[in-house]
Amino acid sequence: MTDTTTEFTRSGPHFTDRITARSSATDGPDGNGEWPVVPGRYRLVASRACPWASRAIIVRRLLGLEDALSLAIADPIQDERSWRFTLDEDGRDPVLGIRFLHEAYDARERDYPNGVSVPAIVDIPSGQLVTNDYPQLTLDLETEWTAHHRPGAPDLYPEPLRAEIDEVNAAVFADVNNGVYRAGFAHSQQRYDEAYQKLFDRLDQLSDRLAGQRYLVGESITEADVRLFVTLVRFDAVYHGHFKCNRHKLTELPVLWAYSRDLFQTPGFGDTVNFDHIKRHYHCVQHEINPSRIVPLGPDLSGWLTPHGRERLGGRPFGDGTPPEPAEPEWAGQL
C-alpha cells in the first residue's frame, strides 16, 4: 500500500517575542513578549545558505540597518551541536562570545525541544535568544525599526498593499518556499507528486503574473519579492536536482528567470548571495538525501549577470527611495 500519511512538516517558530518601537521594557521582554528597539543591543545570526535567513540579510541591507543591528554569519555546515561560528577567529562569534548558536537558545530556555534555527536575533547584554520567528522578523525590521532606516530606504511593506502582499506571501510559502522542501523530503511517491505539482502550478501562475508587471505587488520591490527571490536563486543550484524539483530549471522558465536576474542585479539582493555556502550546506548537511556528501560542480552560474530586459515593464525598484551603497558581492569569484 502506498504511504499517503508521511509528509514533510515545517516546525513553526518556538520563540515568538518581538522587538517593537512601542515596548518600554529595559532588561527583557515586557508582559506582551515585546523587547524595545535599541540600536546596537541585538545581533542577527544568519546563514547565507539558508533561504529563511537570507530574507533577513536582504531586508537588513535594503533598509540600511547595518549600524543598528549587527550580523553574525554562521558556517554553512552545521553539526549535531547546531550552527557553528567556525568562520570567525577561534571559532567564536566576536560579539556574543559563543561557539554555537544553541548556547543562546540554552540561555533563553535550557530544555528547548526543537531544532536550532536561523535567522535568530540574540540580545547581546544577556546572551539570550529573543526570537526565531522568521516570518515576523523581517516585517518588524520594516515597520518597527523605521527610526533607524537609512535615508532613502524603500518601504518594503507599504500599508495600502499589505493585504495583497500577505496573500501572495501565503501562496508562495505554501507551494514554493516550503514546497521545494515538501518535495525534497517526501517519504512517499504520492506526497512527492503532490508537492511537485503544486510547486510548478504555482510557478506557472507566478510567471503569468510577472509577464506583465516587474514586481509581484505594486510598482516597486516589496517583502513579497524578497520571499520569492530566496527560493528562486537556489533553484537550479540545489532544488532542481537535490530536491527532485526537475520539471524545468529556472533558466528554462523565461519570465521567472528574467525576474530573478533583475532582482539579483539589484543592490541588496545578489550581492548577499553566496552560492558556495548554499551548495555546501544542502549537499553536506542533508545526509538522508545525499549520503555521499559530494557537492556538484555545476550548474553554470554565469547567466545571473546577463541582461534581463525587465526595465521595459517600468516600475521603480526602490519607489521614492534609493539603492543601498554598493558592496563587495558575496558571490565574487563564484560566477
GIUR-V733048 format. One record per residue. N is the residue number from 1. RES is the residue in one small letter. PSI is psi in radians with two decimals (999 if undefined). Layout:
n=[N | N]
res=[RES | RES]
psi=[PSI | PSI]
This chain:
n=[1 | 2 | 3 | 4 | 5 | 6 | 7 | 8 | 9 | 10 | 11 | 12 | 13 | 14 | 15 | 16 | 17 | 18 | 19 | 20 | 21 | 22 | 23 | 24 | 25 | 26 | 27 | 28 | 29 | 30 | 31 | 32 | 33 | 34 | 35 | 36 | 37 | 38 | 39 | 40 | 41 | 42 | 43 | 44 | 45 | 46 | 47 | 48 | 49 | 50 | 51 | 52 | 53 | 54 | 55 | 56 | 57 | 58 | 59 | 60 | 61 | 62 | 63 | 64 | 65 | 66 | 67 | 68 | 69 | 70 | 71 | 72 | 73 | 74 | 75 | 76 | 77 | 78 | 79 | 80 | 81 | 82 | 83 | 84 | 85 | 86 | 87 | 88 | 89 | 90 | 91 | 92 | 93 | 94 | 95 | 96 | 97 | 98 | 99 | 100 | 101 | 102 | 103 | 104 | 105 | 106 | 107 | 108 | 109 | 110 | 111 | 112 | 113 | 114 | 115 | 116 | 117 | 118 | 119 | 120 | 121 | 122 | 123 | 124 | 125 | 126 | 127 | 128 | 129 | 130 | 131 | 132 | 133 | 134 | 135 | 136 | 137 | 138 | 139 | 140 | 141 | 142 | 143 | 144 | 145 | 146 | 147 | 148 | 149 | 150 | 151 | 152 | 153 | 154 | 155 | 156 | 157 | 158 | 159 | 160 | 161 | 162 | 163 | 164 | 165 | 166 | 167 | 168 | 169 | 170 | 171 | 172 | 173 | 174 | 175 | 176 | 177 | 178 | 179 | 180 | 181 | 182 | 183 | 184 | 185 | 186 | 187 | 188 | 189 | 190 | 191 | 192 | 193 | 194 | 195 | 196 | 197 | 198 | 199 | 200 | 201 | 202 | 203 | 204 | 205 | 206 | 207 | 208 | 209 | 210 | 211 | 212 | 213 | 214 | 215 | 216 | 217 | 218 | 219 | 220 | 221 | 222 | 223 | 224 | 225 | 226 | 227 | 228 | 229 | 230 | 231 | 232 | 233 | 234 | 235 | 236 | 237 | 238 | 239 | 240 | 241 | 242 | 243 | 244 | 245 | 246 | 247 | 248 | 249 | 250 | 251 | 252 | 253 | 254 | 255 | 256 | 257 | 258 | 259 | 260 | 261 | 262 | 263 | 264 | 265 | 266 | 267 | 268 | 269 | 270 | 271 | 272 | 273 | 274 | 275 | 276 | 277 | 278 | 279 | 280 | 281 | 282 | 283 | 284 | 285 | 286 | 287 | 288 | 289 | 290 | 291 | 292 | 293 | 294 | 295 | 296 | 297 | 298 | 299 | 300 | 301 | 302 | 303 | 304 | 305 | 306 | 307 | 308 | 309 | 310 | 311 | 312 | 313 | 314 | 315 | 316 | 317 | 318 | 319 | 320 | 321 | 322 | 323 | 324 | 325 | 326 | 327 | 328 | 329 | 330 | 331 | 332 | 333 | 334 | 335]
res=[m | t | d | t | t | t | e | f | t | r | s | g | p | h | f | t | d | r | i | t | a | r | s | s | a | t | d | g | p | d | g | n | g | e | w | p | v | v | p | g | r | y | r | l | v | a | s | r | a | c | p | w | a | s | r | a | i | i | v | r | r | l | l | g | l | e | d | a | l | s | l | a | i | a | d | p | i | q | d | e | r | s | w | r | f | t | l | d | e | d | g | r | d | p | v | l | g | i | r | f | l | h | e | a | y | d | a | r | e | r | d | y | p | n | g | v | s | v | p | a | i | v | d | i | p | s | g | q | l | v | t | n | d | y | p | q | l | t | l | d | l | e | t | e | w | t | a | h | h | r | p | g | a | p | d | l | y | p | e | p | l | r | a | e | i | d | e | v | n | a | a | v | f | a | d | v | n | n | g | v | y | r | a | g | f | a | h | s | q | q | r | y | d | e | a | y | q | k | l | f | d | r | l | d | q | l | s | d | r | l | a | g | q | r | y | l | v | g | e | s | i | t | e | a | d | v | r | l | f | v | t | l | v | r | f | d | a | v | y | h | g | h | f | k | c | n | r | h | k | l | t | e | l | p | v | l | w | a | y | s | r | d | l | f | q | t | p | g | f | g | d | t | v | n | f | d | h | i | k | r | h | y | h | c | v | q | h | e | i | n | p | s | r | i | v | p | l | g | p | d | l | s | g | w | l | t | p | h | g | r | e | r | l | g | g | r | p | f | g | d | g | t | p | p | e | p | a | e | p | e | w | a | g | q | l]
psi=[2.40 | 2.32 | 2.01 | 0.10 | -0.47 | 2.05 | 2.48 | 2.24 | 2.16 | 2.22 | 2.42 | 2.84 | 2.39 | -0.62 | 1.82 | 0.36 | 2.73 | 2.70 | 2.00 | 2.72 | -0.37 | -0.23 | 2.41 | 0.22 | 2.78 | -1.02 | -0.35 | -2.82 | 2.63 | -2.99 | -0.28 | 0.16 | 0.54 | 2.41 | 2.68 | 2.57 | 1.98 | 1.96 | 2.35 | -0.17 | -0.49 | 2.78 | 2.21 | 2.11 | 2.18 | 2.98 | 2.37 | -0.20 | -0.55 | 2.21 | -0.62 | -0.67 | -0.61 | -0.55 | -0.78 | -0.66 | -0.78 | -0.85 | -0.77 | -0.75 | -0.77 | -0.67 | -0.16 | 0.68 | 0.26 | -0.70 | -0.42 | -0.52 | 1.85 | 2.86 | 2.27 | 2.27 | 2.12 | 2.75 | 2.42 | -0.29 | 1.85 | 2.86 | -2.90 | -0.23 | 0.11 | -2.93 | 2.36 | 2.67 | 0.74 | -0.11 | -0.26 | 2.78 | 2.35 | 0.21 | 0.40 | 2.48 | 2.25 | -0.32 | -0.84 | -0.39 | 0.33 | 2.73 | -0.52 | 2.53 | -0.48 | -0.38 | -0.62 | -0.63 | -0.79 | -0.61 | -0.45 | -0.74 | 1.88 | -0.72 | 0.67 | 2.20 | -0.22 | -3.10 | 2.82 | 2.04 | 2.76 | 2.65 | 2.70 | 2.50 | 2.26 | 2.40 | 2.00 | -0.80 | -0.71 | -0.32 | 0.17 | 2.55 | 2.39 | -0.90 | 2.54 | 0.47 | 1.43 | -0.57 | -0.65 | -0.46 | -0.87 | -0.61 | -0.67 | -0.64 | -0.59 | -0.52 | -0.43 | -0.35 | 0.36 | -0.52 | -0.28 | 0.12 | 2.64 | 2.70 | 2.27 | 0.13 | 2.43 | 2.73 | 1.75 | -0.16 | 1.06 | 2.35 | -0.75 | -0.34 | 0.06 | -0.70 | -0.74 | -0.72 | -0.78 | -0.70 | -0.80 | -0.78 | -0.69 | -0.75 | -0.73 | -0.72 | -0.90 | -0.76 | -0.38 | -1.18 | -0.92 | -0.35 | -0.67 | -0.60 | -0.66 | -0.61 | -0.83 | -0.58 | 0.25 | 2.48 | 0.23 | 2.69 | -0.68 | -0.77 | -0.72 | -0.83 | -0.73 | -0.81 | -0.75 | -0.83 | -0.74 | -0.69 | -0.93 | -0.49 | -0.75 | -0.70 | -0.64 | -0.74 | -0.70 | -0.64 | -0.76 | -0.72 | -0.73 | -0.07 | -0.50 | 0.04 | 2.56 | -0.61 | 2.88 | -0.73 | 2.12 | -2.89 | -0.06 | 2.99 | 2.38 | 3.12 | -0.58 | -0.71 | -0.66 | -0.78 | -0.64 | -0.70 | -0.74 | -0.44 | -0.77 | -0.66 | -0.34 | -0.07 | -1.00 | -0.56 | -0.59 | -0.78 | -0.62 | -0.84 | -0.92 | -0.70 | 0.11 | 0.53 | 1.22 | 0.45 | -0.81 | 2.64 | 2.79 | -0.69 | -0.19 | 0.06 | 1.64 | -0.78 | -0.86 | -0.56 | -0.75 | -0.74 | -0.77 | -0.70 | -0.64 | -0.85 | -0.74 | -0.65 | 0.02 | 2.24 | 2.33 | -0.34 | -1.42 | -0.55 | -0.17 | -0.08 | 2.27 | 1.74 | -0.55 | -0.79 | -0.75 | -0.90 | -0.74 | -0.65 | -1.00 | -0.75 | -0.37 | -0.40 | -0.64 | 1.33 | -0.58 | -0.43 | -0.65 | 1.30 | -0.39 | -0.34 | 0.39 | 2.27 | 2.11 | 2.55 | -0.56 | -3.07 | 3.04 | 2.12 | 0.03 | -0.38 | -0.30 | -0.37 | 0.12 | 2.73 | 2.52 | -0.42 | 0.16 | -0.21 | -0.46 | -0.34 | -0.04 | -2.58 | 2.77 | 1.95 | -0.76 | 0.30 | -2.21 | 0.03 | -2.81 | 2.80 | 2.74 | 2.88 | 2.56 | 2.60 | 2.66 | 2.13 | 2.47 | -0.44 | 0.05 | 2.20 | 0.00 | -0.26 | 999]
